[in-house]
Amino acid sequence: MNDQPSSPRDYRATVFLPRTGFPMRGDLPKREPEALARWAATGLFARLRADAAGRPPFILHDGPPYANGNLHIGHALNKIHKDLINRARQMAGFDANYVPGWDCHGLPIEWKVEEGYRKAGRNKDEVPVLEFRRECRDYAQHWLDVQAAEFKRLGVEGDWANRYATMDFASEAAIAAEIHKFAASGALYRGLRPVMWSPVEKTALAEAEVEYQDRRDTAIWVRFPVIGGDLEGAAIVIWTTTPWTIPGNRALAAGPEFEYVVIRIVDTTEHSLARKGERLVVAAELLDAFAAETGITAHEIEQTLRGKDLGALVCAHPLRGQGYDYDVPLLLGDFVTTEAGTGFVHMAPAHGEDDFFL
């Protein structure tokens, strides 16, 4: 006996299935370009502007991308989010007229052009300035065009035909005009402050253009002999992890409310560089750690002072007699801490803003 039906039954008519005209596959690599082409052919952005005429404006202040290299995931995340915001505001009854733009100035573009010079064996200093600028503009324009096409491929809607760039002559002229206004009003002045400097590019650097490389260096303790006064013959001791800044030292700083002690060394370990009988000044809170680190095994406290009582001290530079014969004043600074070191900070104004402004 055979229980199988003579022919298979078609159950599709007994099942309620939704019907749709949408294709079963997204086929996005093909359909996305078609959608973008349709938006362009129908003038979607212009129609949105016409439809939004008279509405309150919504302007998204977009920090422009830099015109060097292809887009990466950071660009995509940034621009897609902003495109969503603009589209949402447009549908919420605003006129969201997004005008894209590019930052075309700065060292990265110059550096890329100079890489070409180096490969060709050319000295950048021998390249005429106008030729160099033209090559930089051409480099920036190339990547501006590439990025614009890639942004469009991401579906970002904007006034691409009227994009702006910081290297547009009109933009540069506006910047020059504003600088002239500052100068004419007396608000432009020549000042003095420490800045990051590139010896290769022969220009100042923005903080964002500076990359730090970790390195291991020797921390050092340095004596600054006191000149004159009751503490003459003693030495202020500083601790620094940047020994190369010592030649740039111009002052010392102490915490005005910290307690400092004048000690006389009685005994040291065999390899200690501290000398028996010498007098040193350090923060009382850091004395034990200082003695342990420098090999001082026995000492006497001769005097205890507040930082504000040291404000009139003058010291000699540790390299005095080697071209550093100026006096080093002791100043008071609220940025001084007793977390490590001696409670004194050596100040090299060419190496830091705190040092310079103090």
Backbone hydrogen bonds in HBPLUS format (Angstrom, degrees):
<---DONOR---> <-ACCEPTOR-->    atom                        ^
c    i                          cat <-CA-CA->   ^        H-A-AA   ^      H-
h    n   atom  resd res      DA  || num        DHA   H-A  angle D-A-AA Bond
n    s   type  num  typ     dist DA aas  dist angle  dist       angle   num
A0014-THR N   A0011-TYR O   2.88 MM   3  5.35 151.9  1.96 114.5 123.7     1
A0015-VAL N   A0012-ARG O   3.32 MM   3  5.45 163.5  2.35 105.5 110.4     2
A0030-LYS N   A0027-ASP O   3.06 MM   3  5.78 143.9  2.19 118.7 127.8     3
A0031-ARG N   A0027-ASP O   3.00 MM   4  6.14 165.2  2.02 149.1 153.9     4
A0032-GLU N   A0028-LEU O   2.89 MM   4  5.38 169.8  1.90 144.6 147.4     5
A0035-ALA N   A0031-ARG O   2.87 MM   4  6.18 152.8  1.95 153.4 160.2     6
A0036-LEU N   A0032-GLU O   2.99 MM   4  6.29 163.0  2.02 157.4 161.8     7
A0037-ALA N   A0033-PRO O   2.88 MM   4  6.03 157.8  1.93 146.3 152.6     8
A0038-ARG N   A0034-GLU O   2.91 MM   4  6.11 149.7  2.00 143.1 151.6     9
A0039-TRP N   A0035-ALA O   2.94 MM   4  6.26 156.4  2.00 150.7 156.5    10
A0040-ALA N   A0036-LEU O   3.05 MM   4  6.31 156.9  2.10 146.6 152.7    11
A0041-ALA N   A0037-ALA O   2.84 MM   4  6.03 160.1  1.88 149.3 155.1    12
A0042-THR N   A0038-ARG O   2.95 MM   4  6.04 154.4  2.02 149.2 155.0    13
A0044-LEU N   A0039-TRP O   3.00 MM   5  5.14 177.0  2.01 155.9 156.8    14
A0043-GLY N   A0040-ALA O   3.21 MM   3  5.16 154.1  2.28  99.0 106.7    15
A0047-ARG N   A0043-GLY O   2.96 MM   4  6.17 157.7  2.01 158.6 165.9    16
A0048-LEU N   A0044-LEU O   2.89 MM   4  6.14 151.6  1.97 151.2 159.2    17
A0049-ARG N   A0045-PHE O   3.02 MM   4  6.32 150.4  2.11 144.2 152.1    18
A0050-ALA N   A0046-ALA O   2.96 MM   4  6.24 158.8  2.00 147.8 153.4    19
A0051-ASP N   A0047-ARG O   2.87 MM   4  6.01 158.0  1.92 146.3 152.7    20
A0052-ALA N   A0048-LEU O   2.97 MM   4  6.07 136.8  2.16 137.5 148.6    21
A0053-ALA N   A0050-ALA O   3.32 MM   3  5.29 166.3  2.34 103.4 106.8    22
A0055-ARG N   A0052-ALA O   2.97 MM   3  5.52 162.9  2.00 139.1 141.5    23
A0095-ASP N   A0056-PRO O   2.97 MM  39  6.00 158.8  2.01 142.0 145.1    24
A0058-PHE N   A0095-ASP O   3.01 MM  37  5.66 162.0  2.05 128.5 124.5    25
A0103-ASP N   A0065-PRO O   2.87 MM  38  5.96 174.1  1.88 159.7 161.1    26
A0068-ASN N   A0066-TYR O   2.89 MM   2  5.86 135.3  2.09 107.8  94.2    27
A0067-ALA N   A0103-ASP O   3.14 MM  36  6.24 158.9  2.19 164.4 162.9    28
A0075-HIS N   A0072-HIS O   3.02 MM   3  5.45 121.4  2.38 108.4 121.8    29
A0076-ALA N   A0072-HIS O   3.15 MM   4  6.54 162.1  2.18 153.4 158.6    30
A0077-LEU N   A0073-ILE O   2.90 MM   4  6.09 168.7  1.92 152.1 154.6    31
A0078-ASN N   A0074-GLY O   3.04 MM   4  6.12 161.8  2.07 145.1 150.4    32
A0079-LYS N   A0075-HIS O   2.86 MM   4  6.01 177.5  1.86 163.4 163.0    33
A0080-ILE N   A0076-ALA O   2.94 MM   4  5.79 162.7  1.97 150.4 155.9    34
A0081-HIS N   A0077-LEU O   3.31 MM   4  6.18 159.0  2.36 135.5 141.3    35
A0082-LYS N   A0078-ASN O   3.16 MM   4  6.42 160.6  2.20 146.5 152.1    36
A0083-ASP N   A0079-LYS O   2.82 MM   4  5.99 149.4  1.92 145.3 154.2    37
A0084-LEU N   A0080-ILE O   2.96 MM   4  6.21 153.1  2.04 147.5 154.0    38
A0085-ILE N   A0081-HIS O   3.06 MM   4  6.41 153.2  2.14 145.9 153.2    39
A0086-ASN N   A0082-LYS O   2.96 MM   4  6.24 164.3  1.99 151.4 154.7    40
A0087-ARG N   A0083-ASP O   2.95 MM   4  6.12 165.1  1.97 150.9 155.0    41
A0088-ALA N   A0084-LEU O   2.91 MM   4  6.03 157.3  1.96 147.0 153.5    42
A0089-ARG N   A0085-ILE O   2.95 MM   4  6.17 158.8  1.99 151.7 157.3    43
A0090-GLN N   A0086-ASN O   2.91 MM   4  6.11 153.1  1.99 146.8 154.7    44
A0091-MET N   A0087-ARG O   3.00 MM   4  6.25 159.7  2.04 148.2 152.7    45
A0092-ALA N   A0088-ALA O   2.96 MM   4  6.09 122.0  2.30 133.4 149.1    46
A0094-PHE N   A0089-ARG O   3.07 MM   5  5.62 152.9  2.15 153.4 153.0    47
A0093-GLY N   A0090-GLN O   3.28 MM   3  5.62 161.6  2.31 109.7 111.8    48
A0159-ASP N   A0098-TYR O   2.91 MM  61  6.24 159.6  1.95 163.0 169.8    49
A0164-TYR N   A0100-PRO O   3.08 MM  64  6.61 155.7  2.14 144.0 151.1    50
A0102-TRP N   A0164-TYR O   3.08 MM  62  6.55 133.1  2.31 129.9 143.1    51
A0166-THR N   A0102-TRP O   3.06 MM  64  6.49 155.6  2.12 161.8 168.6    52
A0111-TRP N   A0107-LEU O   2.70 MM   4  5.83 162.8  1.73 168.1 173.0    53
A0112-LYS N   A0108-PRO O   3.12 MM   4  6.31 152.5  2.20 140.6 146.6    54
A0113-VAL N   A0109-ILE O   3.12 MM   4  6.45 158.5  2.16 151.8 157.2    55
A0114-GLU N   A0110-GLU O   2.86 MM   4  6.11 156.2  1.92 150.4 157.8    56
A0115-GLU N   A0111-TRP O   2.89 MM   4  6.17 136.8  2.07 141.3 153.1    57
A0116-GLY N   A0113-VAL O   3.09 MM   3  5.33 125.1  2.40  99.8 112.8    58
A0117-TYR N   A0113-VAL O   3.27 MM   4  6.75 146.7  2.39 139.4 148.5    59
A0118-ARG N   A0114-GLU O   2.89 MM   4  6.24 159.4  1.93 153.7 158.6    60
A0119-LYS N   A0115-GLU O   3.01 MM   4  6.28 158.1  2.06 148.6 154.0    61
A0120-ALA N   A0116-GLY O   3.07 MM   4  6.24 144.6  2.20 140.1 149.6    62
A0120-ALA N   A0117-TYR O   3.05 MM   3  5.06 120.2  2.42  94.0 109.5    63
A0121-GLY N   A0117-TYR O   2.90 MM   4  6.04 105.4  2.47 139.1 157.9    64
A0122-ARG N   A0117-TYR O   2.79 MM   5  4.85 163.3  1.82 145.8 142.8    65
A0121-GLY N   A0118-ARG O   3.10 MM   3  4.95 154.9  2.17  97.5 105.1    66
A0126-GLU N   A0123-ASN O   2.89 MM   3  5.46 156.8  1.94 117.5 125.1    67
A0127-VAL N   A0124-LYS O   3.16 MM   3  5.26 160.1  2.20 104.1 110.3    68
A0132-PHE N   A0128-PRO O   2.96 MM   4  6.25 160.3  2.00 157.2 163.4    69
A0133-ARG N   A0129-VAL O   2.89 MM   4  6.15 162.0  1.92 154.0 158.7    70
A0134-ARG N   A0130-LEU O   2.98 MM   4  6.13 155.8  2.04 142.5 149.2    71
A0135-GLU N   A0131-GLU O   3.01 MM   4  6.28 157.5  2.06 149.7 155.2    72
A0136-CYS N   A0132-PHE O   2.99 MM   4  6.27 152.9  2.07 147.8 155.6    73
A0137-ARG N   A0133-ARG O   2.90 MM   4  6.18 155.2  1.96 149.8 156.5    74
A0138-ASP N   A0134-ARG O   2.92 MM   4  6.18 157.0  1.97 147.7 154.1    75
A0139-TYR N   A0135-GLU O   2.95 MM   4  6.14 156.3  2.00 144.8 151.1    76
A0140-ALA N   A0136-CYS O   2.96 MM   4  6.18 166.4  1.98 150.8 154.2    77
A0141-GLN N   A0137-ARG O   2.82 MM   4  5.99 159.1  1.86 150.1 156.4    78
A0142-HIS N   A0138-ASP O   2.98 MM   4  6.15 154.9  2.05 145.6 151.7    79
A0143-TRP N   A0139-TYR O   3.27 MM   4  6.62 165.0  2.29 152.5 154.4    80
A0144-LEU N   A0140-ALA O   2.85 MM   4  6.01 144.1  1.98 146.7 158.1    81
A0145-ASP N   A0141-GLN O   3.02 MM   4  6.21 162.9  2.05 150.6 153.3    82
A0146-VAL N   A0142-HIS O   3.07 MM   4  6.37 157.2  2.13 145.4 152.2    83
A0147-GLN N   A0143-TRP O   2.88 MM   4  5.93 167.3  1.90 145.0 148.8    84
A0148-ALA N   A0144-LEU O   2.90 MM   4  6.05 155.0  1.96 147.3 154.7    85
A0149-ALA N   A0145-ASP O   3.14 MM   4  6.37 161.4  2.18 147.1 150.8    86
A0150-GLU N   A0146-VAL O   3.05 MM   4  6.35 152.0  2.13 145.6 153.9    87
A0151-PHE N   A0147-GLN O   2.77 MM   4  6.02 153.6  1.84 154.2 161.0    88
A0152-LYS N   A0148-ALA O   3.02 MM   4  6.26 159.4  2.06 148.5 153.9    89
A0153-ARG N   A0149-ALA O   3.00 MM   4  6.23 146.9  2.11 138.0 147.4    90
A0154-LEU N   A0150-GLU O   3.11 MM   4  6.41 129.6  2.37 135.3 147.7    91
A0154-LEU N   A0151-PHE O   3.02 MM   3  5.06 133.1  2.25  95.5 108.7    92
A0156-VAL N   A0151-PHE O   3.30 MM   5  5.85 162.5  2.34 154.3 149.2    93
A0155-GLY N   A0152-LYS O   2.85 MM   3  5.09 155.2  1.92 106.8 114.7    94
A0162-ASN N   A0159-ASP O   3.10 MM   3  5.64 148.9  2.20 112.3 120.7    95
A0168-ASP N   A0165-ALA O   3.00 MM   3  5.43 166.5  2.01 115.3 119.6    96
A0171-SER N   A0168-ASP O   2.96 MM   3  5.23 118.7  2.34 102.9 118.1    97
A0172-GLU N   A0168-ASP O   2.98 MM   4  6.34 163.1  2.01 159.5 164.3    98
A0173-ALA N   A0169-PHE O   2.84 MM   4  5.99 153.1  1.91 145.9 153.6    99
A0174-ALA N   A0170-ALA O   3.00 MM   4  6.20 150.5  2.09 141.1 148.7   100
A0175-ILE N   A0171-SER O   3.02 MM   4  6.35 154.5  2.09 149.7 156.3   101
A0176-ALA N   A0172-GLU O   2.98 MM   4  6.24 162.4  2.01 148.5 153.1   102
A0177-ALA N   A0173-ALA O   2.90 MM   4  6.11 153.1  1.97 145.6 153.2   103
A0178-GLU N   A0174-ALA O   3.01 MM   4  6.26 153.8  2.08 146.1 152.5   104
A0179-ILE N   A0175-ILE O   3.01 MM   4  6.31 155.8  2.07 151.1 157.7   105
A0180-HIS N   A0176-ALA O   3.03 MM   4  6.30 154.5  2.09 146.0 152.8   106
A0181-LYS N   A0177-ALA O   3.04 MM   4  6.38 144.1  2.18 140.6 150.5   107
A0182-PHE N   A0178-GLU O   3.01 MM   4  6.40 155.6  2.07 149.4 155.1   108
A0183-ALA N   A0179-ILE O   2.94 MM   4  6.25 160.2  1.98 150.7 156.2   109
A0184-ALA N   A0180-HIS O   2.81 MM   4  6.00 159.6  1.85 149.1 154.7   110
A0185-SER N   A0181-LYS O   2.99 MM   4  6.14 144.5  2.12 145.8 154.5   111
A0187-ALA N   A0182-PHE O   3.00 MM   5  5.16 135.0  2.21 160.1 157.0   112
A0186-GLY N   A0183-ALA O   3.16 MM   3  5.23 155.7  2.22 102.4 109.8   113
A0205-LEU N   A0196-MET O   2.78 MM   9  5.10 152.7  1.85 133.8 135.2   114
A0198-SER N   A0203-THR O   2.94 MM   5  5.60 170.3  1.95 162.7 165.5   115
A0202-LYS N   A0198-SER O   2.69 MM   4  5.44 129.3  1.94 142.7 156.5   116
A0209-GLU N   A0206-ALA O   2.91 MM   3  5.30 149.1  2.01 110.2 119.9   117
A0210-VAL N   A0207-GLU O   3.18 MM   3  5.44 166.1  2.20 111.2 114.8   118
A0220-ILE N   A0240-THR O   2.96 MM  20  5.63 156.2  2.02 158.7 161.4   119
A0240-THR N   A0220-ILE O   2.99 MM  20  5.63 159.4  2.03 157.7 164.2   120
A0222-VAL N   A0238-ILE O   2.87 MM  16  5.35 159.4  1.91 149.6 155.9   121
A0238-ILE N   A0222-VAL O   2.95 MM  16  5.35 160.6  1.99 149.6 155.0   122
A0224-PHE N   A0236-ILE O   2.74 MM  12  5.03 143.3  1.87 147.9 159.6   123
A0236-ILE N   A0224-PHE O   2.96 MM  12  5.03 153.4  2.04 143.5 135.1   124
A0316-ALA N   A0225-PRO O   2.79 MM  91  5.41 150.5  1.87 153.1 163.3   125
A0226-VAL N   A0234-ALA O   2.90 MM   8  5.74 177.0  1.90 152.1 152.2   126
A0227-ILE N   A0314-VAL O   2.75 MM  87  5.61 174.3  1.75 159.0 157.3   127
A0232-GLU N   A0229-GLY O   3.25 MM   3  5.54 164.2  2.28 113.5 114.4   128
A0234-ALA N   A0231-LEU O   2.89 MM   3  5.52 161.9  1.92 141.0 145.0   129
A0235-ALA N   A0279-ARG O   3.01 MM  44  6.40 134.8  2.22 134.2 146.5   130
A0281-VAL N   A0235-ALA O   2.96 MM  46  6.12 146.4  2.08 155.1 152.5   131
A0237-VAL N   A0281-VAL O   3.43 MM  44  6.23 164.0  2.46 159.9 155.9   132
A0245-THR N   A0242-THR O   3.01 MM   3  5.88 169.5  2.02 128.5 131.8   133
A0246-ILE N   A0243-PRO O   3.20 MM   3  5.68 168.9  2.21 115.8 119.3   134
A0248-GLY N   A0245-THR O   2.92 MM   3  5.27 136.2  2.12 107.7 120.6   135
A0249-ASN N   A0246-ILE O   2.94 MM   3  5.15 166.7  1.96 117.5 119.6   136
A0250-ARG N   A0347-MET O   2.82 MM  97  5.97 160.6  1.86 175.0 172.7   137
A0347-MET N   A0251-ALA O   2.81 MM  96  5.05 168.8  1.82 150.3 146.8   138
A0252-LEU N   A0329-PRO O   2.95 MM  77  6.32 153.6  2.02 156.2 160.2   139
A0331-LEU N   A0252-LEU O   2.73 MM  79  5.96 175.4  1.73 151.4 151.7   140
A0253-ALA N   A0345-VAL O   2.78 MM  92  5.05 142.2  1.92 145.4 156.1   141
A0345-VAL N   A0253-ALA O   2.94 MM  92  5.05 155.6  2.00 141.4 148.2   142
A0254-ALA N   A0331-LEU O   2.88 MM  77  6.36 143.7  2.01 150.3 161.2   143
A0333-GLY N   A0254-ALA O   2.99 MM  79  5.97 160.6  2.03 148.3 153.7   144
A0258-PHE N   A0255-GLY O   3.18 MM   3  5.32 158.1  2.23 109.3 116.0   145
A0308-LYS N   A0256-PRO O   2.92 MM  52  4.35 133.6  2.14 134.3 120.7   146
A0307-GLY N   A0258-PHE O   2.90 MM  49  5.36 138.6  2.07 154.0 160.3   147
A0284-ALA N   A0259-GLU O   2.81 MM  25  5.71 166.6  1.83 139.9 144.6   148
A0260-TYR N   A0305-LEU O   2.68 MM  45  5.14 177.8  1.68 166.1 166.9   149
A0305-LEU N   A0260-TYR O   2.75 MM  45  5.14 165.5  1.77 149.8 154.8   150
A0261-VAL N   A0282-VAL O   2.85 MM  21  5.75 165.6  1.87 174.8 175.5   151
A0282-VAL N   A0261-VAL O   3.17 MM  21  5.75 154.3  2.24 155.6 160.6   152
A0262-VAL N   A0303-GLN O   2.80 MM  41  5.08 159.5  1.84 146.9 151.1   153
A0302-GLU N   A0262-VAL O   2.71 MM  40  5.50 155.2  1.77 162.1 171.0   154
A0263-ILE N   A0280-LEU O   2.83 MM  17  5.42 165.5  1.85 163.7 164.8   155
A0280-LEU N   A0263-ILE O   2.94 MM  17  5.42 150.0  2.03 146.9 156.1   156
A0264-ARG N   A0300-GLU O   2.77 MM  36  5.18 153.6  1.84 147.7 157.0   157
A0300-GLU N   A0264-ARG O   2.88 MM  36  5.18 155.4  1.94 144.8 153.0   158
A0265-ILE N   A0278-GLU O   3.05 MM  13  5.77 165.6  2.07 161.9 164.4   159
A0277-GLY N   A0265-ILE O   2.78 MM  12  5.06 162.8  1.81 135.4 141.3   160
A0266-VAL N   A0298-ALA O   2.84 MM  32  5.08 159.9  1.88 132.0 133.6   161
A0267-ASP N   A0298-ALA O   3.12 MM  31  4.89 160.3  2.16 128.7 126.2   162
A0297-THR N   A0267-ASP O   2.98 MM  30  5.51 138.3  2.16 122.0 132.5   163
A0298-ALA N   A0267-ASP O   3.22 MM  31  4.89 150.6  2.32 134.0 125.9   164
A0269-THR N   A0295-GLY O   2.82 MM  26  5.21 149.6  1.91 149.3 156.9   165
A0272-SER N   A0269-THR O   3.31 MM   3  5.33 164.4  2.34 105.3 109.8   166
A0278-GLU N   A0275-ARG O   3.23 MM   3  5.78 165.0  2.25 129.4 133.4   167
A0283-ALA N   A0342-THR O   2.72 MM  59  5.50 150.3  1.81 144.4 153.3   168
A0286-LEU N   A0283-ALA O   3.05 MM   3  5.40 140.6  2.21 106.7 117.6   169
A0287-LEU N   A0284-ALA O   3.29 MM   3  5.15 164.2  2.31 102.4 107.1   170
A0290-PHE N   A0286-LEU O   2.87 MM   4  5.96 159.6  1.91 157.0 163.8   171
A0291-ALA N   A0287-LEU O   2.86 MM   4  6.06 164.6  1.88 158.6 161.8   172
A0292-ALA N   A0288-ASP O   3.02 MM   4  6.23 161.2  2.06 148.6 153.7   173
A0293-GLU N   A0289-ALA O   2.97 MM   4  6.12 157.5  2.02 148.2 154.2   174
A0294-THR N   A0290-PHE O   3.01 MM   4  6.14 150.6  2.10 150.4 157.8   175
A0296-ILE N   A0291-ALA O   2.92 MM   5  4.70 149.0  2.02 142.5 144.9   176
A0309-ASP N   A0306-ARG O   2.93 MM   3  5.32 146.4  2.04 108.7 119.1   177
A0310-LEU N   A0307-GLY O   2.93 MM   3  5.33 160.4  1.97 113.4 119.9   178
A0313-LEU N   A0310-LEU O   3.02 MM   3  5.62 169.6  2.04 126.0 128.8   179
A0330-LEU N   A0313-LEU O   3.04 MM  17  5.49 150.6  2.13 156.7 148.8   180
A0315-CYS N   A0328-VAL O   2.75 MM  13  4.89 167.1  1.76 137.9 142.4   181
A0328-VAL N   A0315-CYS O   2.72 MM  13  4.89 162.4  1.75 152.0 151.3   182
A0320-ARG N   A0317-HIS O   2.92 MM   3  5.21 147.3  2.03 126.2 123.2   183
A0322-GLN N   A0319-LEU O   2.95 MM   3  5.59 143.8  2.09 144.1 146.5   184
A0336-VAL N   A0333-GLY O   3.43 MM   3  5.89 170.0  2.44 111.1 113.9   185
A0351-HIS N   A0348-ALA O   2.82 MM   3  5.56 165.9  1.84 132.1 136.2   186
A0356-PHE N   A0352-GLY O   3.02 MM   4  6.22 156.4  2.08 143.7 150.8   187
A0357-PHE N   A0353-GLU O   2.88 MM   4  6.05 174.4  1.88 165.0 164.3   188
A0358-LEU N   A0354-ASP O   3.06 MM   4  6.09 153.1  2.13 146.4 153.5   189
